[in-house]
Amino acid sequence: MDGTPRPLAPRPLSAEERSILDRLLDVGFPGSEALRAQLPFVSVVGACPCGCVTRHLAVDRGQAPPAQGIHGLIPAEARIPARGSDHGGGVLVFAKDGYLCTLEAYSHDGEPIRTWPAPQLMTFTVPR
């Protein structure tokens, strides 16, 4: 696998994806309000080739302006606690040119996260 996203027919965010993005953008950091304003205009357009829940996003740029100065990893994260044989992990969000582009889940044990954990099980923070 080369890591190239697997294209998907554009679709709205699922309830889980939307809830996680809402919480990540609600922790408050410079640019978070502009990214939040993009949420109604976000579509899921790709998936990670490994089969995990990571999703590639597109924003209708005609409907929402970019978040100025936001490019790459946004300064918020969600931590997924370890449970049973699962070693936990986290969720990160990336932006490109001020637009949301990736909602990424990672695990500490290298096993793909195949379903989104309930947001109430996660800890949402702005790393220092």
mmCIF file of the C-alpha atoms, coordinates in Angstrom:
data_MODEL
# 
_entry.id   MODEL 
# 
loop_
_atom_site.group_PDB 
_atom_site.id 
_atom_site.type_symbol 
_atom_site.label_atom_id 
_atom_site.label_alt_id 
_atom_site.label_comp_id 
_atom_site.label_asym_id 
_atom_site.label_entity_id 
_atom_site.label_seq_id 
_atom_site.pdbx_PDB_ins_code 
_atom_site.Cartn_x 
_atom_site.Cartn_y 
_atom_site.Cartn_z 
_atom_site.occupancy 
_atom_site.B_iso_or_equiv 
_atom_site.pdbx_formal_charge 
_atom_site.auth_seq_id 
_atom_site.auth_comp_id 
_atom_site.auth_asym_id 
_atom_site.auth_atom_id 
_atom_site.pdbx_PDB_model_num 
ATOM 1   C CA . MET A 1 1   ? 0.000   0.000  0.000  1.00 0.00 ? 1   MET A CA 1 
ATOM 2   C CA . ASP A 1 2   ? 1.282   3.423  -0.886 1.00 0.00 ? 2   ASP A CA 1 
ATOM 3   C CA . GLY A 1 3   ? -1.066  5.399  1.390  1.00 0.00 ? 3   GLY A CA 1 
ATOM 4   C CA . THR A 1 4   ? -2.995  6.946  -1.511 1.00 0.00 ? 4   THR A CA 1 
ATOM 5   C CA . PRO A 1 5   ? -6.575  7.571  -0.351 1.00 0.00 ? 5   PRO A CA 1 
ATOM 6   C CA . ARG A 1 6   ? -9.226  5.255  -1.733 1.00 0.00 ? 6   ARG A CA 1 
ATOM 7   C CA . PRO A 1 7   ? -11.757 7.515  -3.499 1.00 0.00 ? 7   PRO A CA 1 
ATOM 8   C CA . LEU A 1 8   ? -15.349 7.390  -2.283 1.00 0.00 ? 8   LEU A CA 1 
ATOM 9   C CA . ALA A 1 9   ? -18.478 8.808  -3.835 1.00 0.00 ? 9   ALA A CA 1 
ATOM 10  C CA . PRO A 1 10  ? -18.904 12.145 -2.028 1.00 0.00 ? 10  PRO A CA 1 
ATOM 11  C CA . ARG A 1 11  ? -21.218 11.856 0.970  1.00 0.00 ? 11  ARG A CA 1 
ATOM 12  C CA . PRO A 1 12  ? -22.114 13.933 4.015  1.00 0.00 ? 12  PRO A CA 1 
ATOM 13  C CA . LEU A 1 13  ? -20.284 13.374 7.295  1.00 0.00 ? 13  LEU A CA 1 
ATOM 14  C CA . SER A 1 14  ? -21.688 10.512 9.361  1.00 0.00 ? 14  SER A CA 1 
ATOM 15  C CA . ALA A 1 15  ? -23.112 11.358 12.782 1.00 0.00 ? 15  ALA A CA 1 
ATOM 16  C CA . GLU A 1 16  ? -19.924 10.021 14.407 1.00 0.00 ? 16  GLU A CA 1 
ATOM 17  C CA . GLU A 1 17  ? -17.593 11.941 12.103 1.00 0.00 ? 17  GLU A CA 1 
ATOM 18  C CA . ARG A 1 18  ? -19.576 15.147 12.601 1.00 0.00 ? 18  ARG A CA 1 
ATOM 19  C CA . SER A 1 19  ? -19.663 14.740 16.381 1.00 0.00 ? 19  SER A CA 1 
ATOM 20  C CA . ILE A 1 20  ? -15.910 14.158 16.598 1.00 0.00 ? 20  ILE A CA 1 
ATOM 21  C CA . LEU A 1 21  ? -15.145 17.131 14.350 1.00 0.00 ? 21  LEU A CA 1 
ATOM 22  C CA . ASP A 1 22  ? -17.553 19.300 16.375 1.00 0.00 ? 22  ASP A CA 1 
ATOM 23  C CA . ARG A 1 23  ? -15.741 18.409 19.580 1.00 0.00 ? 23  ARG A CA 1 
ATOM 24  C CA . LEU A 1 24  ? -12.255 18.850 18.100 1.00 0.00 ? 24  LEU A CA 1 
ATOM 25  C CA . LEU A 1 25  ? -13.115 22.280 16.736 1.00 0.00 ? 25  LEU A CA 1 
ATOM 26  C CA . ASP A 1 26  ? -14.869 23.269 19.962 1.00 0.00 ? 26  ASP A CA 1 
ATOM 27  C CA . VAL A 1 27  ? -11.723 23.105 22.128 1.00 0.00 ? 27  VAL A CA 1 
ATOM 28  C CA . GLY A 1 28  ? -10.792 26.614 20.979 1.00 0.00 ? 28  GLY A CA 1 
ATOM 29  C CA . PHE A 1 29  ? -7.651  27.590 19.122 1.00 0.00 ? 29  PHE A CA 1 
ATOM 30  C CA . PRO A 1 30  ? -6.892  30.348 16.605 1.00 0.00 ? 30  PRO A CA 1 
ATOM 31  C CA . GLY A 1 31  ? -8.848  29.533 13.431 1.00 0.00 ? 31  GLY A CA 1 
ATOM 32  C CA . SER A 1 32  ? -11.250 27.056 15.039 1.00 0.00 ? 32  SER A CA 1 
ATOM 33  C CA . GLU A 1 33  ? -14.319 29.245 14.402 1.00 0.00 ? 33  GLU A CA 1 
ATOM 34  C CA . ALA A 1 34  ? -13.512 29.542 10.693 1.00 0.00 ? 34  ALA A CA 1 
ATOM 35  C CA . LEU A 1 35  ? -13.046 25.755 10.474 1.00 0.00 ? 35  LEU A CA 1 
ATOM 36  C CA . ARG A 1 36  ? -16.342 25.218 12.342 1.00 0.00 ? 36  ARG A CA 1 
ATOM 37  C CA . ALA A 1 37  ? -18.092 27.392 9.758  1.00 0.00 ? 37  ALA A CA 1 
ATOM 38  C CA . GLN A 1 38  ? -16.975 24.880 7.100  1.00 0.00 ? 38  GLN A CA 1 
ATOM 39  C CA . LEU A 1 39  ? -18.709 21.889 8.728  1.00 0.00 ? 39  LEU A CA 1 
ATOM 40  C CA . PRO A 1 40  ? -22.069 22.271 6.927  1.00 0.00 ? 40  PRO A CA 1 
ATOM 41  C CA . PHE A 1 41  ? -20.177 22.189 3.622  1.00 0.00 ? 41  PHE A CA 1 
ATOM 42  C CA . VAL A 1 42  ? -17.867 19.200 4.256  1.00 0.00 ? 42  VAL A CA 1 
ATOM 43  C CA . SER A 1 43  ? -18.130 15.976 2.255  1.00 0.00 ? 43  SER A CA 1 
ATOM 44  C CA . VAL A 1 44  ? -16.275 12.709 2.766  1.00 0.00 ? 44  VAL A CA 1 
ATOM 45  C CA . VAL A 1 45  ? -14.462 11.946 -0.496 1.00 0.00 ? 45  VAL A CA 1 
ATOM 46  C CA . GLY A 1 46  ? -11.904 9.279  0.403  1.00 0.00 ? 46  GLY A CA 1 
ATOM 47  C CA . ALA A 1 47  ? -10.861 6.583  2.841  1.00 0.00 ? 47  ALA A CA 1 
ATOM 48  C CA . CYS A 1 48  ? -7.560  5.245  4.073  1.00 0.00 ? 48  CYS A CA 1 
ATOM 49  C CA . PRO A 1 49  ? -6.471  2.190  2.059  1.00 0.00 ? 49  PRO A CA 1 
ATOM 50  C CA . CYS A 1 50  ? -5.729  0.203  5.259  1.00 0.00 ? 50  CYS A CA 1 
ATOM 51  C CA . GLY A 1 51  ? -9.425  -0.048 6.127  1.00 0.00 ? 51  GLY A CA 1 
ATOM 52  C CA . CYS A 1 52  ? -9.339  2.201  9.194  1.00 0.00 ? 52  CYS A CA 1 
ATOM 53  C CA . VAL A 1 53  ? -11.890 4.963  9.799  1.00 0.00 ? 53  VAL A CA 1 
ATOM 54  C CA . THR A 1 54  ? -9.606  7.764  8.555  1.00 0.00 ? 54  THR A CA 1 
ATOM 55  C CA . ARG A 1 55  ? -11.521 9.888  6.069  1.00 0.00 ? 55  ARG A CA 1 
ATOM 56  C CA . HIS A 1 56  ? -10.455 12.416 3.468  1.00 0.00 ? 56  HIS A CA 1 
ATOM 57  C CA . LEU A 1 57  ? -12.630 15.492 3.312  1.00 0.00 ? 57  LEU A CA 1 
ATOM 58  C CA . ALA A 1 58  ? -13.552 18.197 0.820  1.00 0.00 ? 58  ALA A CA 1 
ATOM 59  C CA . VAL A 1 59  ? -15.161 21.541 1.592  1.00 0.00 ? 59  VAL A CA 1 
ATOM 60  C CA . ASP A 1 60  ? -17.386 23.360 -0.893 1.00 0.00 ? 60  ASP A CA 1 
ATOM 61  C CA . ARG A 1 61  ? -15.103 26.363 -1.186 1.00 0.00 ? 61  ARG A CA 1 
ATOM 62  C CA . GLY A 1 62  ? -17.834 28.476 -2.717 1.00 0.00 ? 62  GLY A CA 1 
ATOM 63  C CA . GLN A 1 63  ? -19.800 28.207 0.536  1.00 0.00 ? 63  GLN A CA 1 
ATOM 64  C CA . ALA A 1 64  ? -17.138 28.796 3.194  1.00 0.00 ? 64  ALA A CA 1 
ATOM 65  C CA . PRO A 1 65  ? -13.953 30.877 3.317  1.00 0.00 ? 65  PRO A CA 1 
ATOM 66  C CA . PRO A 1 66  ? -10.627 29.376 4.386  1.00 0.00 ? 66  PRO A CA 1 
ATOM 67  C CA . ALA A 1 67  ? -9.357  29.593 7.950  1.00 0.00 ? 67  ALA A CA 1 
ATOM 68  C CA . GLN A 1 68  ? -6.480  32.039 7.636  1.00 0.00 ? 68  GLN A CA 1 
ATOM 69  C CA . GLY A 1 69  ? -3.092  30.674 8.689  1.00 0.00 ? 69  GLY A CA 1 
ATOM 70  C CA . ILE A 1 70  ? -4.299  27.086 9.103  1.00 0.00 ? 70  ILE A CA 1 
ATOM 71  C CA . HIS A 1 71  ? -2.355  24.481 7.147  1.00 0.00 ? 71  HIS A CA 1 
ATOM 72  C CA . GLY A 1 72  ? -1.394  20.972 8.230  1.00 0.00 ? 72  GLY A CA 1 
ATOM 73  C CA . LEU A 1 73  ? -2.196  19.496 11.611 1.00 0.00 ? 73  LEU A CA 1 
ATOM 74  C CA . ILE A 1 74  ? -4.716  21.574 13.550 1.00 0.00 ? 74  ILE A CA 1 
ATOM 75  C CA . PRO A 1 75  ? -3.831  22.282 17.198 1.00 0.00 ? 75  PRO A CA 1 
ATOM 76  C CA . ALA A 1 76  ? -6.444  19.973 18.747 1.00 0.00 ? 76  ALA A CA 1 
ATOM 77  C CA . GLU A 1 77  ? -6.562  16.237 19.282 1.00 0.00 ? 77  GLU A CA 1 
ATOM 78  C CA . ALA A 1 78  ? -8.735  13.522 20.737 1.00 0.00 ? 78  ALA A CA 1 
ATOM 79  C CA . ARG A 1 79  ? -7.256  10.721 22.790 1.00 0.00 ? 79  ARG A CA 1 
ATOM 80  C CA . ILE A 1 80  ? -8.852  7.287  22.637 1.00 0.00 ? 80  ILE A CA 1 
ATOM 81  C CA . PRO A 1 81  ? -8.342  5.379  25.911 1.00 0.00 ? 81  PRO A CA 1 
ATOM 82  C CA . ALA A 1 82  ? -7.015  1.838  25.963 1.00 0.00 ? 82  ALA A CA 1 
ATOM 83  C CA . ARG A 1 83  ? -9.668  -0.858 26.425 1.00 0.00 ? 83  ARG A CA 1 
ATOM 84  C CA . GLY A 1 84  ? -9.047  -4.569 26.836 1.00 0.00 ? 84  GLY A CA 1 
ATOM 85  C CA . SER A 1 85  ? -6.457  -5.690 24.298 1.00 0.00 ? 85  SER A CA 1 
ATOM 86  C CA . ASP A 1 86  ? -6.771  -2.354 22.437 1.00 0.00 ? 86  ASP A CA 1 
ATOM 87  C CA . HIS A 1 87  ? -3.874  -0.028 23.312 1.00 0.00 ? 87  HIS A CA 1 
ATOM 88  C CA . GLY A 1 88  ? -5.807  3.143  22.518 1.00 0.00 ? 88  GLY A CA 1 
ATOM 89  C CA . GLY A 1 89  ? -4.898  5.872  20.096 1.00 0.00 ? 89  GLY A CA 1 
ATOM 90  C CA . GLY A 1 90  ? -6.173  9.203  18.952 1.00 0.00 ? 90  GLY A CA 1 
ATOM 91  C CA . VAL A 1 91  ? -7.829  11.365 16.349 1.00 0.00 ? 91  VAL A CA 1 
ATOM 92  C CA . LEU A 1 92  ? -6.178  14.211 14.459 1.00 0.00 ? 92  LEU A CA 1 
ATOM 93  C CA . VAL A 1 93  ? -7.509  16.688 11.916 1.00 0.00 ? 93  VAL A CA 1 
ATOM 94  C CA . PHE A 1 94  ? -5.574  18.199 9.056  1.00 0.00 ? 94  PHE A CA 1 
ATOM 95  C CA . ALA A 1 95  ? -6.308  21.256 6.937  1.00 0.00 ? 95  ALA A CA 1 
ATOM 96  C CA . LYS A 1 96  ? -4.880  22.289 3.609  1.00 0.00 ? 96  LYS A CA 1 
ATOM 97  C CA . ASP A 1 97  ? -4.871  25.935 2.582  1.00 0.00 ? 97  ASP A CA 1 
ATOM 98  C CA . GLY A 1 98  ? -7.310  26.729 5.408  1.00 0.00 ? 98  GLY A CA 1 
ATOM 99  C CA . TYR A 1 99  ? -9.817  23.980 4.575  1.00 0.00 ? 99  TYR A CA 1 
ATOM 100 C CA . LEU A 1 100 ? -10.547 20.772 6.452  1.00 0.00 ? 100 LEU A CA 1 
ATOM 101 C CA . CYS A 1 101 ? -9.025  17.863 4.508  1.00 0.00 ? 101 CYS A CA 1 
ATOM 102 C CA . THR A 1 102 ? -8.474  14.808 6.733  1.00 0.00 ? 102 THR A CA 1 
ATOM 103 C CA . LEU A 1 103 ? -10.009 13.255 9.840  1.00 0.00 ? 103 LEU A CA 1 
ATOM 104 C CA . GLU A 1 104 ? -7.406  10.693 10.912 1.00 0.00 ? 104 GLU A CA 1 
ATOM 105 C CA . ALA A 1 105 ? -7.604  7.946  13.521 1.00 0.00 ? 105 ALA A CA 1 
ATOM 106 C CA . TYR A 1 106 ? -4.446  6.242  14.751 1.00 0.00 ? 106 TYR A CA 1 
ATOM 107 C CA . SER A 1 107 ? -3.770  3.453  17.203 1.00 0.00 ? 107 SER A CA 1 
ATOM 108 C CA . HIS A 1 108 ? -0.896  2.921  19.600 1.00 0.00 ? 108 HIS A CA 1 
ATOM 109 C CA . ASP A 1 109 ? -0.660  -0.770 18.771 1.00 0.00 ? 109 ASP A CA 1 
ATOM 110 C CA . GLY A 1 110 ? -0.563  -0.434 14.981 1.00 0.00 ? 110 GLY A CA 1 
ATOM 111 C CA . GLU A 1 111 ? -3.902  -2.157 14.462 1.00 0.00 ? 111 GLU A CA 1 
ATOM 112 C CA . PRO A 1 112 ? -6.304  -0.058 12.376 1.00 0.00 ? 112 PRO A CA 1 
ATOM 113 C CA . ILE A 1 113 ? -9.232  1.533  14.205 1.00 0.00 ? 113 ILE A CA 1 
ATOM 114 C CA . ARG A 1 114 ? -12.178 0.223  12.201 1.00 0.00 ? 114 ARG A CA 1 
ATOM 115 C CA . THR A 1 115 ? -15.060 1.952  14.002 1.00 0.00 ? 115 THR A CA 1 
ATOM 116 C CA . TRP A 1 116 ? -15.246 5.416  15.537 1.00 0.00 ? 116 TRP A CA 1 
ATOM 117 C CA . PRO A 1 117 ? -15.297 5.286  19.329 1.00 0.00 ? 117 PRO A CA 1 
ATOM 118 C CA . ALA A 1 118 ? -18.091 7.222  21.013 1.00 0.00 ? 118 ALA A CA 1 
ATOM 119 C CA . PRO A 1 119 ? -16.948 10.837 21.507 1.00 0.00 ? 119 PRO A CA 1 
ATOM 120 C CA . GLN A 1 120 ? -17.865 10.665 25.208 1.00 0.00 ? 120 GLN A CA 1 
ATOM 121 C CA . LEU A 1 121 ? -15.073 8.074  25.626 1.00 0.00 ? 121 LEU A CA 1 
ATOM 122 C CA . MET A 1 122 ? -12.459 10.440 24.171 1.00 0.00 ? 122 MET A CA 1 
ATOM 123 C CA . THR A 1 123 ? -10.512 13.265 25.762 1.00 0.00 ? 123 THR A CA 1 
ATOM 124 C CA . PHE A 1 124 ? -10.371 16.407 23.599 1.00 0.00 ? 124 PHE A CA 1 
ATOM 125 C CA . THR A 1 125 ? -7.409  18.735 24.135 1.00 0.00 ? 125 THR A CA 1 
ATOM 126 C CA . VAL A 1 126 ? -5.193  21.399 22.650 1.00 0.00 ? 126 VAL A CA 1 
ATOM 127 C CA . PRO A 1 127 ? -1.654  19.986 23.019 1.00 0.00 ? 127 PRO A CA 1 
ATOM 128 C CA . ARG A 1 128 ? 0.929   22.304 24.500 1.00 0.00 ? 128 ARG A CA 1 
# 
